[in-house]
Amino acid sequence: MDIDPISKSAIIFGCEWALSENLKVNQKVLTKRITEYVKGLLTIMFHTGTANPRLKMNTNEIHEELLKRVTDNEISKDNVLKVSIIANWIISISRSFKKTMILRLLEEAESSEQ
């Protein structure tokens, strides 16, 4: 029985795609945690922009500020985050900040009614 080259490649592909070394589900990628010091810096930069909108920094400016801290030997180059990670961090911290502020406003409204 002769198998044409197209169906032969389909058979090879069909057999190899499920090999355990090709599975990406079981491969764990090491995640790098943000250090507490860098989190503190990011929080200060975020809340400075919240308190004074004219001093608000975008993600690129925050990244550049972290790079300045590297040249001042305040943090190591390994602790400088990617711009996308900074953006995701800002989204999550602003979400939690908004929830906190809403709860605080509700508590103040309830206490003023009594």
N, CA, C and O atoms as a DFTB+ gen file, in Angstrom:
456 C
 N C O
     1  1       0.842      -1.166       0.000
     2  2       0.000       0.000       0.000
     3  2       0.894       1.238       0.000
     4  3       1.752       1.387       0.870
     5  1       0.695       2.111      -0.963
     6  2       1.481       3.328      -1.071
     7  2       0.720       4.482      -0.413
     8  3      -0.480       4.671      -0.615
     9  1       1.468       5.237       0.376
    10  2       0.880       6.412       1.033
    11  2       1.505       7.636       0.395
    12  3       2.728       7.744       0.299
    13  1       0.654       8.565      -0.044
    14  2       1.194       9.766      -0.660
    15  2       1.856      10.641       0.421
    16  3       1.527      10.497       1.598
    17  1       2.776      11.538       0.052
    18  2       3.547      12.310       1.034
    19  2       2.688      13.211       1.923
    20  3       3.045      13.464       3.074
    21  1       1.576      13.689       1.407
    22  2       0.738      14.582       2.210
    23  2       0.099      13.816       3.359
    24  3       0.130      14.293       4.494
    25  1      -0.470      12.665       3.109
    26  2      -1.105      11.904       4.182
    27  2      -0.063      11.296       5.116
    28  3      -0.359      11.061       6.288
    29  1       1.163      11.033       4.620
    30  2       2.229      10.537       5.481
    31  2       2.622      11.602       6.503
    32  3       2.847      11.285       7.671
    33  1       2.708      12.869       6.069
    34  2       3.045      13.931       7.010
    35  2       1.913      14.129       8.021
    36  3       2.163      14.470       9.176
    37  1       0.682      13.917       7.590
    38  2      -0.444      14.039       8.506
    39  2      -0.386      12.948       9.564
    40  3      -0.728      13.188      10.722
    41  1       0.044      11.754       9.180
    42  2       0.165      10.655      10.136
    43  2       1.276      10.967      11.136
    44  3       1.119      10.743      12.336
    45  1       2.407      11.488      10.633
    46  2       3.517      11.831      11.532
    47  2       3.095      12.941      12.485
    48  3       3.356      12.865      13.686
    49  1       2.454      13.956      11.963
    50  2       1.997      15.045      12.813
    51  2       0.981      14.535      13.826
    52  3       1.026      14.896      15.001
    53  1       0.082      13.706      13.365
    54  2      -0.960      13.178      14.244
    55  2      -0.392      12.371      15.388
    56  3      -0.978      12.342      16.470
    57  1       0.734      11.715      15.178
    58  2       1.327      10.910      16.232
    59  2       2.193      11.736      17.177
    60  3       2.305      11.399      18.355
    61  1       2.802      12.803      16.689
    62  2       3.761      13.535      17.506
    63  2       3.156      14.677      18.317
    64  3       3.761      15.109      19.299
    65  1       2.021      15.160      17.949
    66  2       1.514      16.355      18.614
    67  2       1.180      16.108      20.076
    68  3       1.168      17.049      20.870
    69  1       0.910      14.863      20.448
    70  2       0.493      14.567      21.812
    71  2       1.642      14.075      22.693
    72  3       1.396      13.619      23.810
    73  1       2.868      14.155      22.231
    74  2       3.985      13.736      23.060
    75  2       4.082      14.650      24.282
    76  3       3.822      15.850      24.195
    77  1       4.450      14.080      25.391
    78  2       4.461      14.845      26.640
    79  2       5.444      16.013      26.606
    80  3       5.195      17.038      27.241
    81  1       6.549      15.882      25.885
    82  2       7.496      17.001      25.839
    83  2       6.979      18.166      24.996
    84  3       7.497      19.278      25.095
    85  1       5.962      17.920      24.169
    86  2       5.373      18.988      23.367
    87  2       4.225      19.695      24.077
    88  3       3.760      20.736      23.614
    89  1       3.768      19.144      25.188
    90  2       2.664      19.750      25.914
    91  2       3.145      20.982      26.665
    92  3       4.168      20.942      27.347
    93  1       2.405      22.072      26.538
    94  2       2.761      23.298      27.230
    95  2       2.016      23.426      28.549
    96  3       2.335      24.300      29.354
    97  1       1.045      22.584      28.778
    98  2       0.227      22.677      29.972
    99  2       1.034      22.318      31.213
   100  3       0.921      22.989      32.239
   101  1       1.840      21.276      31.133
   102  2       2.569      20.793      32.296
   103  2       3.899      21.508      32.513
   104  3       4.548      21.296      33.538
   105  1       4.315      22.347      31.575
   106  2       5.588      23.045      31.723
   107  2       5.374      24.283      32.572
   108  3       4.612      25.175      32.199
   109  1       6.041      24.338      33.706
   110  2       5.894      25.470      34.602
   111  2       6.952      26.512      34.252
   112  3       8.134      26.206      34.102
   113  1       6.493      27.736      34.129
   114  2       7.388      28.845      33.853
   115  2       7.686      29.531      35.174
   116  3       6.773      29.835      35.941
   117  1       8.956      29.773      35.439
   118  2       9.317      30.452      36.673
   119  2       8.841      31.895      36.613
   120  3       9.134      32.619      35.662
   121  1       8.108      32.300      37.631
   122  2       7.627      33.671      37.687
   123  2       8.496      34.457      38.649
   124  3       8.893      33.962      39.703
   125  1       8.777      35.671      38.272
   126  2       9.590      36.538      39.111
   127  2       8.652      37.451      39.885
   128  3       7.837      38.161      39.295
   129  1       8.767      37.431      41.180
   130  2       7.924      38.260      42.037
   131  2       8.493      39.671      42.117
   132  3       9.705      39.879      42.051
   133  1       7.589      40.630      42.259
   134  2       8.005      42.013      42.449
   135  2       8.472      42.139      43.892
   136  3       7.753      41.751      44.813
   137  1       9.661      42.673      44.095
   138  2      10.175      42.820      45.452
   139  2       9.356      43.860      46.210
   140  3       8.728      44.735      45.614
   141  1       9.376      43.747      47.519
   142  2       8.606      44.666      48.358
   143  2       9.088      46.101      48.177
   144  3       8.283      47.032      48.197
   145  1      10.391      46.284      47.999
   146  2      10.924      47.628      47.833
   147  2      10.406      48.268      46.546
   148  3      10.016      49.435      46.536
   149  1      10.405      47.477      45.446
   150  2       9.912      47.991      44.164
   151  2       8.411      48.231      44.242
   152  3       7.909      49.200      43.673
   153  1       7.684      47.353      44.945
   154  2       6.245      47.583      45.145
   155  2       6.010      48.890      45.877
   156  3       5.091      49.641      45.552
   157  1       6.845      49.154      46.866
   158  2       6.726      50.406      47.600
   159  2       6.969      51.610      46.703
   160  3       6.248      52.605      46.778
   161  1       7.999      51.513      45.845
   162  2       8.273      52.593      44.904
   163  2       7.100      52.812      43.952
   164  3       6.694      53.948      43.706
   165  1       6.561      51.719      43.421
   166  2       5.430      51.817      42.502
   167  2       4.207      52.420      43.194
   168  3       3.488      53.230      42.609
   169  1       3.982      52.019      44.438
   170  2       2.846      52.544      45.180
   171  2       2.993      54.042      45.412
   172  3       2.032      54.797      45.268
   173  1       4.196      54.468      45.771
   174  2       4.440      55.897      45.984
   175  2       4.213      56.669      44.688
   176  3       3.580      57.725      44.692
   177  1       4.732      56.137      43.574
   178  2       4.559      56.817      42.287
   179  2       3.083      56.881      41.905
   180  3       2.623      57.891      41.372
   181  1       2.337      55.806      42.177
   182  2       0.913      55.768      41.850
   183  2       0.131      56.772      42.691
   184  3      -0.666      57.545      42.160
   185  1       0.360      56.760      44.003
   186  2      -0.407      57.642      44.882
   187  2      -0.001      59.102      44.736
   188  3      -0.804      59.989      45.026
   189  1       1.216      59.372      44.298
   190  2       1.602      60.745      44.008
   191  2       0.750      61.284      42.867
   192  3       0.301      62.429      42.911
   193  1       0.529      60.472      41.859
   194  2      -0.336      60.872      40.745
   195  2      -1.788      60.991      41.147
   196  3      -2.529      61.797      40.584
   197  1      -2.203      60.186      42.127
   198  2      -3.573      60.265      42.609
   199  2      -3.781      61.551      43.398
   200  3      -4.811      62.210      43.254
   201  1      -2.810      61.908      44.231
   202  2      -2.925      63.110      45.058
   203  2      -2.794      64.386      44.230
   204  3      -3.479      65.375      44.495
   205  1      -1.922      64.364      43.236
   206  2      -1.696      65.546      42.405
   207  2      -1.679      65.111      40.939
   208  3      -0.660      64.611      40.464
   209  1      -2.780      65.289      40.217
   210  2      -2.861      64.809      38.832
   211  2      -1.796      65.397      37.903
   212  3      -1.479      64.790      36.879
   213  1      -1.239      66.561      38.236
   214  2      -0.189      67.128      37.378
   215  2       1.113      66.335      37.478
   216  3       1.961      66.422      36.589
   217  1       1.278      65.563      38.553
   218  2       2.480      64.747      38.734
   219  2       2.271      63.292      38.332
   220  3       3.135      62.449      38.571
   221  1       1.137      63.000      37.727
   222  2       0.822      61.629      37.334
   223  2       1.828      61.139      36.306
   224  3       2.158      61.855      35.361
   225  1       2.318      59.907      36.493
   226  2       3.308      59.321      35.593
   227  2       2.659      58.206      34.781
   228  3       1.836      57.450      35.298
   229  1       3.034      58.111      33.506
   230  2       2.554      56.979      32.724
   231  2       3.537      55.816      32.884
   232  3       4.554      55.948      33.566
   233  1       3.235      54.693      32.263
   234  2       4.048      53.495      32.467
   235  2       5.480      53.684      31.986
   236  3       6.414      53.192      32.619
   237  1       5.662      54.386      30.880
   238  2       7.029      54.607      30.381
   239  2       7.829      55.475      31.343
   240  3       9.017      55.230      31.556
   241  1       7.198      56.476      31.918
   242  2       7.888      57.337      32.876
   243  2       8.256      56.572      34.145
   244  3       9.329      56.779      34.711
   245  1       7.368      55.696      34.587
   246  2       7.673      54.869      35.760
   247  2       8.843      53.941      35.446
   248  3       9.737      53.763      36.274
   249  1       8.839      53.352      34.257
   250  2       9.939      52.475      33.847
   251  2      11.254      53.246      33.818
   252  3      12.276      52.750      34.291
   253  1      11.232      54.447      33.271
   254  2      12.444      55.271      33.234
   255  2      12.908      55.635      34.642
   256  3      14.108      55.685      34.910
   257  1      11.962      55.888      35.535
   258  2      12.320      56.201      36.920
   259  2      12.990      55.006      37.590
   260  3      13.948      55.169      38.346
   261  1      12.485      53.808      37.313
   262  2      13.125      52.606      37.859
   263  2      14.531      52.439      37.291
   264  3      15.446      52.038      38.010
   265  1      14.709      52.744      36.005
   266  2      16.045      52.662      35.414
   267  2      16.993      53.683      36.038
   268  3      18.180      53.404      36.205
   269  1      16.479      54.861      36.381
   270  2      17.310      55.854      37.085
   271  2      17.748      55.316      38.435
   272  3      18.875      55.548      38.872
   273  1      16.848      54.598      39.091
   274  2      17.179      54.017      40.396
   275  2      18.277      52.966      40.254
   276  3      19.060      52.758      41.180
   277  1      18.337      52.304      39.099
   278  2      19.402      51.331      38.852
   279  2      20.740      52.055      38.728
   280  3      21.740      51.617      39.297
   281  1      20.760      53.163      37.985
   282  2      22.024      53.895      37.821
   283  2      22.480      54.507      39.142
   284  3      23.675      54.729      39.335
   285  1      21.547      54.785      40.054
   286  2      21.906      55.298      41.379
   287  2      22.239      54.167      42.356
   288  3      22.483      54.418      43.536
   289  1      22.248      52.918      41.866
   290  2      22.510      51.714      42.677
   291  2      21.515      51.558      43.826
   292  3      21.856      51.006      44.873
   293  1      20.306      52.034      43.635
   294  2      19.273      51.872      44.649
   295  2      18.589      50.513      44.512
   296  3      18.250      49.880      45.512
   297  1      18.387      50.071      43.277
   298  2      17.831      48.745      43.002
   299  2      18.694      48.067      41.948
   300  3      19.469      48.726      41.253
   301  1      18.558      46.745      41.829
   302  2      19.333      46.030      40.807
   303  2      18.562      46.009      39.492
   304  3      17.347      46.204      39.464
   305  1      19.279      45.773      38.418
   306  2      18.663      45.750      37.092
   307  2      17.636      44.634      36.983
   308  3      16.680      44.746      36.215
   309  1      17.821      43.552      37.745
   310  2      16.867      42.438      37.726
   311  2      15.504      42.837      38.275
   312  3      14.496      42.208      37.953
   313  1      15.467      43.882      39.104
   314  2      14.207      44.304      39.711
   315  2      13.435      45.301      38.867
   316  3      12.334      45.701      39.245
   317  1      13.987      45.712      37.729
   318  2      13.274      46.636      36.847
   319  2      12.231      45.835      36.071
   320  3      12.545      44.821      35.447
   321  1      11.003      46.303      36.121
   322  2       9.896      45.592      35.495
   323  2       9.717      46.025      34.049
   324  3      10.112      47.125      33.663
   325  1       9.116      45.144      33.256
   326  2       8.751      45.504      31.893
   327  2       7.598      46.506      31.945
   328  3       6.860      46.582      32.927
   329  1       7.467      47.265      30.873
   330  2       6.400      48.271      30.800
   331  2       5.031      47.595      30.893
   332  3       4.121      48.128      31.528
   333  1       4.879      46.434      30.270
   334  2       3.583      45.734      30.308
   335  2       3.246      45.271      31.726
   336  3       2.079      45.291      32.120
   337  1       4.246      44.858      32.490
   338  2       4.002      44.431      33.871
   339  2       3.611      45.633      34.720
   340  3       2.731      45.536      35.575
   341  1       4.270      46.773      34.482
   342  2       3.913      47.990      35.212
   343  2       2.465      48.385      34.903
   344  3       1.712      48.768      35.798
   345  1       2.089      48.286      33.626
   346  2       0.713      48.627      33.234
   347  2      -0.292      47.707      33.921
   348  3      -1.319      48.174      34.413
   349  1      -0.009      46.409      33.962
   350  2      -0.912      45.469      34.631
   351  2      -0.976      45.738      36.128
   352  3      -2.041      45.626      36.734
   353  1       0.158      46.091      36.726
   354  2       0.181      46.404      38.151
   355  2      -0.667      47.634      38.433
   356  3      -1.422      47.659      39.405
   357  1      -0.548      48.655      37.587
   358  2      -1.338      49.880      37.775
   359  2      -2.827      49.570      37.677
   360  3      -3.617      50.094      38.462
   361  1      -3.216      48.735      36.733
   362  2      -4.621      48.365      36.585
   363  2      -5.135      47.679      37.847
   364  3      -6.214      48.008      38.341
   365  1      -4.365      46.728      38.368
   366  2      -4.830      45.999      39.553
   367  2      -4.837      46.883      40.794
   368  3      -5.765      46.798      41.598
   369  1      -3.828      47.727      40.967
   370  2      -3.785      48.569      42.164
   371  2      -4.864      49.649      42.096
   372  3      -5.443      50.005      43.122
   373  1      -5.143      50.175      40.900
   374  2      -6.194      51.195      40.801
   375  2      -7.565      50.574      41.050
   376  3      -8.441      51.224      41.621
   377  1      -7.760      49.341      40.635
   378  2      -9.026      48.650      40.896
   379  2      -9.234      48.480      42.395
   380  3     -10.320      48.751      42.906
   381  1      -8.197      48.032      43.103
   382  2      -8.334      47.846      44.547
   383  2      -8.453      49.191      45.261
   384  3      -9.155      49.294      46.267
   385  1      -7.776      50.220      44.754
   386  2      -7.872      51.559      45.342
   387  2      -9.287      52.110      45.190
   388  3      -9.825      52.708      46.121
   389  1      -9.887      51.911      44.026
   390  2     -11.261      52.379      43.804
   391  2     -12.239      51.665      44.733
   392  3     -13.146      52.293      45.280
   393  1     -12.061      50.349      44.915
   394  2     -12.937      49.606      45.824
   395  2     -12.817      50.138      47.240
   396  3     -13.817      50.309      47.937
   397  1     -11.581      50.398      47.662
   398  2     -11.356      50.918      49.013
   399  2     -12.013      52.273      49.184
   400  3     -12.639      52.534      50.211
   401  1     -11.878      53.138      48.191
   402  2     -12.462      54.473      48.279
   403  2     -13.991      54.416      48.282
   404  3     -14.638      55.180      48.998
   405  1     -14.563      53.527      47.496
   406  2     -16.023      53.379      47.475
   407  2     -16.533      52.906      48.830
   408  3     -17.525      53.426      49.340
   409  1     -15.846      51.908      49.420
   410  2     -16.253      51.426      50.736
   411  2     -16.131      52.529      51.789
   412  3     -16.994      52.650      52.659
   413  1     -15.079      53.323      51.716
   414  2     -14.893      54.418      52.658
   415  2     -16.007      55.462      52.508
   416  3     -16.528      55.964      53.504
   417  1     -16.369      55.786      51.264
   418  2     -17.445      56.747      51.033
   419  2     -18.785      56.230      51.542
   420  3     -19.576      56.984      52.109
   421  1     -19.035      54.929      51.334
   422  2     -20.284      54.341      51.838
   423  2     -20.342      54.378      53.361
   424  3     -21.388      54.675      53.938
   425  1     -19.217      54.078      54.012
   426  2     -19.188      54.122      55.471
   427  2     -19.415      55.539      55.981
   428  3     -20.129      55.741      56.964
   429  1     -18.807      56.526      55.314
   430  2     -19.003      57.918      55.716
   431  2     -20.452      58.348      55.518
   432  3     -21.009      59.067      56.348
   433  1     -21.066      57.907      54.411
   434  2     -22.468      58.252      54.153
   435  2     -23.386      57.631      55.200
   436  3     -24.330      58.275      55.657
   437  1     -23.116      56.386      55.581
   438  2     -23.931      55.716      56.605
   439  2     -23.763      56.393      57.958
   440  3     -24.737      56.567      58.690
   441  1     -22.541      56.772      58.295
   442  2     -22.311      57.400      59.602
   443  2     -22.899      58.811      59.655
   444  3     -23.309      59.258      60.726
   445  1     -22.950      59.514      58.537
   446  2     -23.524      60.863      58.535
   447  2     -25.056      60.820      58.597
   448  3     -25.673      61.784      59.051
   449  1     -25.675      59.735      58.155
   450  2     -27.128      59.591      58.204
   451  2     -27.602      59.308      59.619
   452  3     -28.743      59.627      59.953
   453  1     -26.780      58.732      60.442
   454  2     -27.218      58.335      61.793
   455  2     -27.134      59.454      62.724
   456  3     -27.461      59.304      63.902
